[in-house]
Amino acid sequence: MDKRWRIGVVSYFNTQPLLLGIEKAGFLSKIELIKDYPANIAQSLIDGHIDIGLVPVAITPFLSNPHIVSNYGIGTKGKVASVAIFSQVPMDQIESIYLDYQSRTSVKLAQILLKEYWQKDIRFLKAEEGYIQNIQGTTAGVIIGDRALSNLTAFEYVYDLGEAWVKHTHLPFVFAAWMSNQPIPVAFQDLFNEANAYGVEHIQEVLAQLPQRTHGYDMEQYYTQNIEYVLTDSMQQGMSLFLEKVQQLAL
């Protein structure tokens, strides 16, 4: 318990309950907290630069010794609001899609759904900083996180990927989980779960700490209806199915 664990997390709105718990539970003295966007946190875990990360579940095959180290994560049982395909034309007219560089899981999810659910053969474009302004005409784009919330009214068509997954599979979806690439002591995991639970159980406290101007979205609805934080059995079933489909996608 003397080790100061290096923990990587995304500083999006959807992680604020988990971060609140870590900060309020007096947990910061036991860890080194690193904040970045999902793909960078994922790479840091793969490379061994952090011990635990709230990482896109799509990186699981890239970990030599993957472990889920908490009963909490980021998922949805339906409309998630902050992960979607944005377009100015309906799905049947989309010819190409920018893939958000910030998350591997959302990119893989979009590819799976476009192939299986919408049954589209589409051209994928590598997104770079500022790509959102290029979403026009028959070119759509996957946008995630806070930027997705801020663009919900900026495009004619928004195809929510959480909602599409649930309609397609009848299972919830897990975007990110607390994972390690090594065994983590049970005593630390118990403390970590307690810290995560605090924030999830105190959503009003989370809301009170948000800036007065957010993204024009009902954040209480976001935390209590769009996002699911507890990794239930059905959530883990959805995660397993997604990883199976990721492997099939690579074949």
Summary of the structure (lengths in Angstrom):
residues: 251
radius of gyration: 17.7
end to end distance: 42.5
largest distance: 57.2
contacts: 840
relative contact order: 0.23
helix: 45%
strand: 24%
